[in-house]
Amino acid sequence: MTEQEATPKQKSSPEEKAFDSAVDIYLDKQIEHGRGGVRVSKPPTILHHYTTVEGIQGILRDGCLHASAAYYLNDSSEIDYGCILFASVLKKWFDQNQEKLSKREVPIAIPEILWSTKQAFGSPESLQPVLFHVYVTCFCEDENLLSQWRAYGQSGGYSIGFRRPALEHGFGVHGGWHRVRLSRVVYDLEEQNLLLTRLMTDAIATILDPHVEGLITGLDEKQRLAFAVCFVGSSTQWH
C-alpha cells in the first residue's frame, strides 16, 4: 500500500460540496447551450504555439507543454480588465433588477451570491486564491505572425503547429486534478459583454437548482463568499 493510498480522503467542506455540485450543473448548461448567440468564425484546423529555442528544447525533452501561472504573465492587466468588466455587468444586473429586489421577487440566494461576487471582482486581489490555481499556455491561429516573432524569435524561435481536435480531446495535465479547456480569446467588447451576460444567466439558473440552492442555504456568510468567488470566478474561465 502506498502512502497516498493509506492517507484517508479529507472531508469536503460545505462550500466545496456546493461548488462541486454547481460546477457539474453549470458545465451541463454550457454543453447544452454551446456559445448561444455569440459570433464565432469557423475554428482553424491547426493552432500554432510560438516558443524560443530553449522552449522547444524543453517541449521535446519533457514531452509536454509548460503552462504559466495566469497572474504572473507579462501583462497581468488583462486579468484586472476582465474583473472590472464583469463587475460592471453585475452592477448592471442590480440596476436593472432594483425594483424586483426591493419587492423581494428574487430568491434571496441570488442577490447575496451576486453581491459577494461583485465585491470580489471589484477588487481583483481578492480573487488571487482562484487565480493562483489557473495556468495557461497560448496558441495562435496565424502560423507566421510578426508580433509573435518579435516576442519569441529575437534569438531564433519556432512556430509549432498542433491539430485543434487533438488539443480539444487529448489534452491532459500531469496529476489529473486540473480541469483543462481550450478556449478562444475574445477581444471584441460587444462579444465580451454578451458572453459575460450569458455566463451570469447560466450561473443564476445553476444557483436556483434545488440541490445547489439547498446546499447554499446552509452556508454562513464567509462560506458563501468562498463559494461565490470560486464558482463564479471559475465560471469565467470556461468561456
N, C-alpha and C positions, 0 to 999 in steps of 0.2 A: 504494500500500500504506500503510495507516495504521500509526501507531506500535504500536497494540495487536496488529496482525497480524504485525508484524516481531519482536515480542518472543517468544522461544521459551517454551513452556509449562514451568513448573517441574516437576521430577520429584517425584512423591509420595513422602513418607516411608513407612517400613514401617507405622507406626501409622495413617497416613492411609489406606493401602491396606486394612488390616484394618478400619478404621472404615467405609469406603465399602461394603465387602462385607457387613459386619454390618448396616448400615442397610438395604440393599436386602432382605436376607433377613428382617430384623425387621419391616419395613413390610409385606412379603408376608404375614407371620403376622397382623398386625393386620387386614389386609383379609380374610383367611380367617376369623378368629375373631370379627370385629366387637367388641362390647363384652362378649361372653361372660359372661352371668350377672349383669351389672350392671343395676340397676333404672334404666330410662330412660323418662321420660314422652315423649309424642308431641312432637316438636320443633315449635316455632311456625313459622308461615309467614313472619312478619315479625319482625326483630330491630331494636332501636332503639339509636341512638348519641346519647348526650346530650353537648352541647357548648355553649360560650359563644358570644356574638355574634362575638368575634374568631375563634373556632374555625370557625364556619360560613363566615365570610368567607374563611378560608384554604382550606377544602374547595372552595368554589365557584371561588376564584381558581386553585388549583393542579389541580383536577380529581382529587383523591385524598385519602385519609385519611392522617393522620400518626401513626405508631406511636411509642411511647415506650420507652426502654430499660428493661427489666424491673427492673434493680437500682436504678433511680432513681425508682421510683413513690412515691406518697405514703406507702404502707405496705409497705416492703420486708420487714417482719417476716413477710409471707406466704411469702417465699422461704425464710427461716430455718425457719419452721414445716414447710414441705414437706420440707426437707432432714432435719430432725430426725425427722420421721415415717418417711421412707424408711430412715434409718439404723436405726430401731427394727425395721422389717420385715426388714432384712438381719441384724440381731442375732438375731432370732427364727429365721431360717433356719439360722444357725450353731448355735444352741442345739438345734434340732430334728434337725440332721444331725451332731451331735458324734460319735456312735458310728461312723457311716459314714465320717466324715473320719478318725477315728483308725485305722480299718481300711483306709484308702486305697481305699474303694469308690467314691469320687467322682473323676472325671478332674481331674488337678492344676490344669488351667487354670481350672476353676470357682472353687475357693476363693481362688486367687490374684487373679483379677479381682474377685470379690465382696469380698474383704478390702480391696483397694485402693479399691473403690467405697465401702465402709463408712467407711473412714478419711476419704475426701474429703467425703462427705455429713455426717459428724460434725463437720466444720469447714467451714461454708458458704463462707468466704472463699476456700478452695482451688478452689471452683467458678467463681470470677469469670471465668477465661478463657472458660468456656462461656456464662455469663450475660451477659457483655458483648456477645454477639452475638445476644441474644434481645430482640425488640421486640414490644410488644403494643398492640393497640387494643381497646377494650372495647365490648360490646353488652349490651343488657338485654332480657329477654322482655316487660317491662312498659313500655308507652308513656307512663305517667303515674305515675311513682314519686316520692314525696315526698323521699326521701333523695337522689335524683339531682338534683331541682330545687334542693335546698339546696346541693348541691355546684356546680352549673353555672348556676343561674338567679338568683343574687343580683342581678345587674345585667341580667337578661334572658338567656334561654337557649333552646335548641332541642332537640327530640327528633326525630331524623331516622330514618325507617323504611327498612330495607333488606330486600329479599326474601332469605330464607335460602338458597335454591338458588343465587342469583347470587353470594352470598358464598362458598359452598362450592366452586363450579366456575369462577367468573370472577375470583377474587381473585388478584392478582399483585403483584410488587414490582419497582420500577424497578431495573434491573441484572440481575434474574432469578436471582441465585445463592442467595437465601434460600429455605428451604422455608416454605410458607405453609399454615397449618392452622387451621380453625375448630373450636374445642373448647369444650365446656360446662364451666363452673367447677363443681367438686364441693365441697359444704360438709359433707355428711354423713360423719362419721368412719368408720362401718362401710363405706360405699361407697369412701372414700378407701383404706382398708386393702385392700379387695377388688381395687381397680384396681392398687395397687402390688404386691400379691402376684402378680397375673396378669402384670403387667409383668415381674417378676423371673423368672417361669416361662418366658415367651417369650424373655427375654434369655439365660437359661441354654441354652435349646434352640438359640438362634442361635449362641452361643459354641461349642456342640458340633457345629455343622455342620462337616463335614470340611474344607471350603475355609477357613472362618473360623478353625477350630482350628489348621490348618496355618500360617496367617499369624501367629496369636498366639504359637505356639510359638517363632517366630523373633525375638520381641521381647525386648529386655533389660528390666530392672526399671523404668527410667524410662519407656521406651516403653509398657510395659503399663499404668503408672499413667495416662499420657496417653490411652491407648485407653479405659481404664475410665471415666475422668472424662467424656470426650467421648461415648462410646457410651451408657453407662447414663444419664449426665446428660441427653443429648439425648432418650433414650427416654422420660423422664418428661414431656417437653414434648409428646409425640404422643398423650397420653391426654386 
